[in-house]
Amino acid sequence: MFRLWGKEFKDNHMIKDTTICDDSDDTRTHKIFNALDEICYEFDLSKPIWLDVNINEFKRHSKARFYQDSFVDSIDFDFLEIQVIEE
């Protein structure tokens, strides 16, 4: 079971969160991208752009934060955080 936790933060408070579960036989990378797509759909967001800082942070900690510079549209929160909580 693969689970990814998506959270929106504003002023150091979590304002939204969701957990996406994936039991498919896809690769880990595909599961992460599919889960991020589902999170963005549920939160009504455009898909964030993976910058080098996001990729490096995710490789080290299985967690990444997407700030305004990762989104094409403006966002009404401080950052979106994703974290792998089960593999």
Backbone as JSON, one array per atom type, in Angstrom:
{
  "sequence": "MFRLWGKEFKDNHMIKDTTICDDSDDTRTHKIFNALDEICYEFDLSKPIWLDVNINEFKRHSKARFYQDSFVDSIDFDFLEIQVIEE",
  "N": [[0.84, -1.18, 0.0], [0.63, 2.12, -0.94], [0.8, 5.37, 0.3], [0.13, 8.79, 0.12], [0.34, 11.91, 1.62], [-1.26, 14.93, 1.39], [-1.09, 18.4, 2.05], [-2.31, 21.66, 2.74], [-1.01, 24.76, 3.76], [-1.39, 27.74, 5.66], [-0.26, 30.64, 7.15], [1.2, 29.14, 9.06], [-0.64, 27.19, 9.77], [-2.46, 24.22, 9.17], [-4.72, 24.07, 6.61], [-6.12, 22.48, 4.86], [-6.28, 18.97, 4.18], [-5.49, 15.77, 2.79], [-5.42, 12.26, 2.11], [-3.99, 10.09, -0.17], [-4.4, 6.9, -1.44], [-2.78, 4.15, -3.01], [-2.86, 1.17, -4.63], [-1.85, 0.08, -6.9], [0.25, -1.5, -9.43], [2.12, 0.21, -10.4], [5.18, 2.13, -10.89], [7.12, 3.69, -8.25], [7.53, 6.41, -8.8], [5.48, 6.96, -10.68], [3.28, 6.51, -9.04], [3.57, 8.61, -7.2], [3.3, 10.91, -8.85], [0.68, 10.46, -9.85], [-0.8, 10.5, -7.47], [-0.28, 13.14, -6.65], [-1.57, 14.49, -8.71], [-4.23, 13.77, -8.11], [-4.52, 14.99, -5.6], [-4.26, 17.69, -6.31], [-6.5, 17.92, -7.94], [-8.55, 17.45, -6.07], [-8.16, 19.62, -4.31], [-8.62, 21.67, -6.04], [-6.53, 22.87, -7.62], [-3.91, 24.08, -9.82], [-1.47, 22.0, -11.39], [1.59, 21.69, -9.69], [4.91, 22.8, -10.54], [7.79, 20.84, -10.66], [10.53, 21.9, -9.17], [14.15, 22.06, -8.93], [14.85, 22.23, -6.23], [12.61, 21.1, -5.0], [12.72, 18.47, -5.94], [15.19, 17.55, -4.89], [14.68, 17.81, -2.13], [12.57, 16.0, -1.88], [13.79, 13.6, -2.58], [15.56, 13.28, -0.42], [13.94, 13.34, 1.94], [11.44, 12.23, 1.44], [9.44, 14.05, 1.2], [7.98, 17.11, 0.15], [7.73, 20.62, -0.43], [5.68, 22.89, -2.04], [5.84, 26.08, -3.1], [4.61, 29.4, -3.99], [6.2, 29.93, -6.27], [6.25, 27.54, -7.63], [3.84, 27.22, -8.81], [1.75, 28.07, -11.58], [-0.6, 29.55, -11.56], [-1.96, 31.98, -9.22], [-1.88, 31.38, -5.7], [-3.87, 30.92, -2.74], [-2.78, 30.3, -0.31], [0.06, 29.48, 1.79], [1.9, 27.33, 1.24], [1.95, 24.11, -0.43], [2.24, 20.93, 0.8], [3.6, 17.73, 0.3], [3.82, 14.35, 1.37], [5.22, 11.18, 1.68], [3.71, 8.62, 3.39], [3.48, 5.95, 3.68], [4.83, 3.01, 2.25]],
  "CA": [[0.0, 0.0, 0.0], [1.34, 3.39, -1.03], [-0.05, 6.48, 0.72], [0.72, 10.13, 0.04], [-0.44, 12.88, 2.38], [-1.18, 16.28, 0.84], [-1.55, 19.39, 3.03], [-2.17, 23.09, 2.44], [-0.72, 25.54, 4.96], [-1.44, 29.21, 5.6], [0.11, 31.22, 8.45], [1.63, 28.02, 9.91], [-1.77, 26.34, 10.14], [-2.93, 23.37, 8.1], [-6.1, 24.45, 6.3], [-6.73, 21.34, 4.16], [-5.39, 17.82, 4.0], [-6.08, 14.57, 2.23], [-4.5, 11.15, 1.93], [-4.26, 9.32, -1.38], [-3.91, 5.52, -1.36], [-2.57, 3.56, -4.33], [-2.48, -0.25, -4.57], [-1.51, -0.38, -8.25], [1.59, -2.05, -9.66], [2.95, 1.24, -11.02], [6.44, 2.45, -10.22], [6.97, 4.69, -7.18], [7.43, 7.72, -9.43], [4.13, 7.1, -11.23], [2.34, 6.62, -7.91], [3.71, 9.96, -6.65], [2.69, 11.86, -9.79], [-0.77, 10.22, -9.89], [-1.35, 10.98, -6.2], [-0.22, 14.6, -6.68], [-2.67, 14.9, -9.6], [-5.48, 13.62, -7.36], [-4.53, 16.03, -4.57], [-4.53, 18.97, -6.98], [-7.89, 17.9, -8.37], [-9.39, 17.58, -4.88], [-7.99, 20.96, -3.77], [-8.89, 22.6, -7.14], [-5.27, 23.58, -7.9], [-3.14, 23.69, -10.99], [-0.37, 21.11, -11.0], [2.83, 22.43, -9.44], [6.11, 22.48, -11.31], [8.83, 20.28, -9.8], [11.81, 22.6, -9.28], [15.28, 21.27, -8.41], [14.79, 22.2, -4.77], [11.56, 20.13, -4.65], [13.22, 17.13, -6.26], [16.22, 17.22, -3.9], [14.02, 17.64, -0.83], [11.78, 14.77, -1.92], [14.73, 12.46, -2.57], [16.14, 13.14, 0.92], [13.01, 13.2, 3.06], [10.14, 11.76, 0.96], [8.53, 15.16, 1.5], [8.3, 18.29, -0.65], [6.86, 21.77, -0.27], [5.53, 23.67, -3.26], [5.48, 27.47, -2.81], [4.04, 30.13, -5.11], [7.04, 29.86, -7.46], [6.01, 26.26, -8.31], [2.51, 27.26, -9.43], [1.54, 29.07, -12.62], [-1.67, 30.4, -11.04], [-1.71, 32.45, -7.86], [-2.46, 30.51, -4.68], [-4.34, 31.67, -1.58], [-2.19, 29.69, 0.87], [1.51, 29.68, 1.78], [2.54, 26.25, 0.5], [1.38, 22.77, -0.49], [3.25, 19.95, 1.2], [3.26, 16.32, 0.1], [4.7, 13.49, 2.15], [4.95, 9.75, 1.61], [3.55, 8.13, 4.76], [3.55, 4.48, 3.67], [5.21, 2.4, 0.98]],
  "C": [[0.88, 1.24, 0.0], [0.37, 4.49, -0.62], [0.75, 7.78, 0.69], [-0.22, 11.1, 0.73], [-0.21, 14.26, 1.78], [-1.79, 17.27, 1.8], [-1.34, 20.8, 2.49], [-1.97, 23.83, 3.76], [-0.85, 27.03, 4.67], [-1.2, 29.73, 7.01], [0.43, 30.14, 9.48], [0.49, 27.16, 10.44], [-2.18, 25.5, 8.94], [-4.4, 23.71, 7.85], [-6.85, 23.35, 5.55], [-5.74, 20.19, 4.18], [-6.19, 16.67, 3.42], [-5.0, 13.5, 2.11], [-4.93, 10.36, 0.7], [-3.61, 7.96, -1.23], [-3.82, 4.94, -2.76], [-2.07, 2.13, -4.15], [-2.03, -0.79, -5.92], [-0.08, -0.92, -8.31], [2.51, -1.05, -10.37], [4.26, 1.41, -10.26], [6.17, 3.52, -9.15], [6.78, 6.09, -7.77], [6.03, 7.95, -9.99], [3.1, 7.25, -10.13], [2.37, 8.03, -7.31], [3.03, 10.98, -7.55], [1.18, 11.69, -9.85], [-1.43, 10.74, -8.61], [-1.35, 12.51, -6.16], [-1.32, 15.15, -7.59], [-4.01, 14.83, -8.87], [-5.61, 14.68, -6.28], [-4.88, 17.38, -5.2], [-5.98, 19.04, -7.46], [-8.82, 18.13, -7.18], [-9.33, 18.99, -4.29], [-8.27, 22.05, -4.8], [-7.69, 23.51, -7.41], [-4.73, 23.19, -9.25], [-1.99, 22.81, -10.51], [0.9, 21.92, -10.79], [3.97, 21.94, -10.33], [7.17, 21.97, -10.33], [10.14, 21.03, -10.07], [12.9, 21.72, -8.67], [15.24, 21.15, -6.89], [13.73, 21.19, -4.29], [12.05, 18.7, -4.85], [14.24, 16.69, -5.22], [15.62, 16.97, -2.52], [13.25, 16.32, -0.78], [12.67, 13.53, -1.89], [15.27, 12.22, -1.16], [15.13, 12.75, 1.98], [11.66, 12.58, 2.7], [9.05, 12.78, 1.28], [8.95, 16.35, 0.65], [7.28, 19.37, -0.38], [6.87, 22.57, -1.56], [5.01, 25.05, -2.88], [4.93, 28.12, -4.07], [4.87, 29.99, -6.38], [6.89, 28.54, -8.22], [4.68, 26.22, -9.05], [2.44, 28.35, -10.48], [0.48, 30.06, -12.15], [-1.29, 30.91, -9.65], [-2.44, 31.53, -6.88], [-2.85, 31.35, -3.47], [-3.9, 31.03, -0.26], [-0.68, 29.85, 0.75], [2.25, 28.6, 1.0], [1.72, 24.98, 0.55], [2.5, 21.8, -0.15], [2.73, 18.55, 0.9], [4.28, 15.49, 0.84], [4.26, 12.05, 1.97], [4.85, 9.25, 3.04], [3.55, 6.61, 4.82], [3.93, 4.0, 2.29], [5.12, 0.91, 1.1]]
}
